[in-house]
């Protein structure tokens, strides 16, 4: 498995609670129902798709986006403990690493250096790089193309949302579901994950131990 690609929010950076609170603020302003169950059912890395799922009228999307901008501060998010080291160990073992995120380039790209992962994630696909969004397989296919065209079977995609593992399954890439407030291990497997883990660090430890050459 030479190419390993990652989601961003809730996978590398600990941002899901902040996203939940931001969406709650948006829904309060617009006047649509929202709670944790609705968040789990409607969550998408693509905020445009999530707004549609939440029932936010098209004519109020700009208003909702204004609340989002005032509430969510991506520059305050932090990587999960140990994740930077885990990515470093994967890179040192010879794996090509990358990012496929539903976040826009202008929002996410500046954060890579801030959290210390820009030199590991050499392949990057953002929401504004393709017309289609997760769970459509196009963003993941573009990442594989940028990585030199490995076979789908020789790649893995790690993410915490249903749309992450659905995208991987649609392309035949090994989907690894990261458990979070969005989904349990059983739910991620039902959505198409081949395996699950409690964190990226847990998965990397397991993966490197399984692929270690004896002696």
C-alpha positions in Angstrom: 0.0 0.0 0.0 2.2 2.8 -1.3 -0.3 5.7 -1.3 -2.2 6.7 1.9 -4.6 9.6 1.8 -6.4 11.4 4.6 -9.4 13.5 5.4 -8.7 16.7 7.4 -11.4 17.7 9.9 -12.0 15.1 12.5 -9.2 12.9 11.2 -6.0 14.9 11.4 -7.3 17.9 13.3 -9.6 17.8 16.3 -12.4 20.0 14.9 -15.6 18.0 15.0 -16.9 19.5 18.2 -16.2 23.0 16.9 -18.0 22.1 13.6 -21.0 20.9 15.6 -21.2 24.1 17.6 -20.8 26.2 14.4 -23.6 24.3 12.7 -25.8 24.7 15.8 -25.2 28.5 15.6 -26.1 28.5 11.9 -29.3 26.5 12.5 -30.4 28.8 15.3 -30.0 31.8 13.1 -31.9 30.3 10.2 -34.5 28.6 12.4 -34.1 25.0 11.3 -34.0 22.0 13.7 -30.6 20.8 14.9 -29.2 18.4 17.5 -26.4 15.8 17.6 -28.6 13.2 15.9 -29.3 15.6 13.0 -25.6 16.5 12.9 -24.6 12.9 12.5 -27.2 12.2 9.9 -26.5 15.3 7.7 -22.8 15.9 8.2 -20.8 16.3 5.0 -17.2 17.6 4.6 -18.8 19.9 1.9 -20.7 22.6 3.7 -22.8 23.3 0.6 -24.2 19.8 0.7 -24.7 19.9 4.4 -26.7 23.1 4.2 -29.0 21.4 1.7 -29.3 18.3 3.9 -30.2 20.6 6.9 -32.9 22.3 4.9 -31.4 25.8 4.8 -33.2 27.7 2.0 -31.0 28.8 -1.0 -31.9 32.4 -0.4 -30.4 32.2 3.1 -27.1 30.4 2.3 -25.1 33.6 2.3 -26.5 34.5 5.7 -25.7 31.0 7.0 -22.2 31.4 5.6 -21.7 34.6 7.4 -22.6 32.9 10.7 -20.1 30.2 9.9 -17.3 32.6 9.2 -17.9 34.5 12.4 -18.1 31.3 14.5 -15.7 28.7 13.1 -12.0 29.5 13.4 -9.9 26.9 11.5 -6.7 28.7 12.7 -7.4 27.5 16.2 -7.8 23.8 15.5 -5.1 21.5 16.7 -3.9 18.1 15.4 -4.9 15.1 17.4 -2.2 14.0 19.9 0.5 11.9 18.2 -0.9 12.4 14.6 2.1 14.4 13.3 4.5 11.8 14.5 2.3 9.0 13.0 2.4 10.7 9.6 6.1 11.0 9.9 6.5 7.3 10.6 4.4 6.5 7.5 6.5 8.8 5.4 9.7 7.3 6.8 8.5 3.9 5.9 8.2 5.0 2.2 4.5 5.7 1.8 3.2 8.5 -0.3 0.9 10.6 1.8 -1.8 13.0 0.8 -5.0 14.9 1.7 -8.5 14.7 0.2 -10.7 17.2 2.0 -14.1 18.8 1.6 -12.6 22.1 2.8 -11.7 24.8 0.4 -8.0 25.3 -0.5 -7.9 28.9 0.9 -9.3 27.6 4.2 -7.2 24.5 4.8 -3.9 25.0 3.0 -2.6 27.6 5.4 -3.2 25.2 8.3 -0.9 22.5 7.0 2.3 24.3 8.0 0.8 25.6 11.2 0.1 22.1 12.5 3.3 20.7 11.1 2.1 18.3 8.3 2.7 20.2 5.1 5.9 18.3 4.3 4.2 14.9 4.8 1.0 15.6 2.8 2.5 16.0 -0.7 -0.7 15.2 -2.6 -3.5 17.6 -1.9 -7.1 17.8 -3.3 -9.5 20.4 -1.9 -13.2 20.9 -2.4 -12.7 23.6 -5.1 -10.4 21.3 -7.2 -13.3 19.2 -8.6 -16.9 20.0 -9.5 -18.0 16.9 -7.6 -17.7 16.5 -3.8 -17.5 13.5 -1.5 -19.0 10.9 -1.6 -18.4 11.1 -5.4 -15.2 9.3 -6.2 -13.8 12.1 -8.4 -11.8 13.9 -5.6 -10.2 10.6 -4.6 -9.5 9.7 -8.2 -7.8 13.1 -8.8 -5.6 12.4 -5.7 -4.5 9.0 -7.1 -3.7 10.6 -10.4 -1.6 13.3 -8.7 0.2 10.5 -6.8 1.3 8.9 -10.0 -1.7 6.7 -10.8 -1.4 3.8 -8.3 -4.1 1.2 -8.6 -7.1 1.7 -6.3 -6.3 -1.5 -4.6 -2.9 -0.2 -3.7 -4.2 2.8 -1.8 -6.0 3.6 1.4 -8.2 6.5 2.4 -8.7 7.4 6.1 -11.6 9.5 7.3 -14.2 9.9 10.0 -17.3 10.6 8.1 -19.8 8.4 6.2 -19.0 10.3 3.0 -15.3 9.5 3.4 -15.7 5.8 3.5 -18.5 5.9 0.8 -16.1 7.7 -1.5 -13.4 5.2 -0.9 -15.7 2.2 -1.5 -17.0 3.8 -4.7 -13.5 3.7 -6.1 -12.3 0.4 -4.7 -9.8 2.1 -2.3 -9.3 0.6 1.1 -11.4 2.8 3.3 -10.4 3.2 7.0 -13.1 4.7 9.2 -12.0 6.7 12.2 -14.5 6.5 15.0 -15.8 9.9 16.3 -19.1 11.6 17.4 -20.1 11.2 13.7 -20.1 7.4 13.5 -19.4 4.2 15.4 -17.2 1.5 14.1 -20.2 -0.6 13.1 -21.8 2.4 11.3 -18.6 3.1 9.4 -18.3 -0.5 8.3 -21.9 -0.5 7.2 -21.2 2.6 5.1 -18.3 0.8 3.3 -15.2 0.9 5.6 -12.9 -2.1 5.3 -11.6 -1.5 8.8 -11.9 1.0 11.6 -9.8 2.5 14.3 -10.2 4.9 17.2 -7.7 7.4 15.8 -5.2 7.8 13.0 -2.4 7.0 15.5 -4.1 3.7 16.5 -4.4 2.8 12.8 -0.8 3.7 11.9 0.5 1.7 14.8 -1.5 -1.3 13.7 -0.6 -0.9 10.0 3.1 -0.4 10.5 3.3 -3.4 12.9 1.5 -5.6 10.3 3.7 -4.5 7.4 7.0 -4.6 9.3 9.6 -6.7 7.5 10.9 -9.5 9.9 14.5 -9.2 11.0 
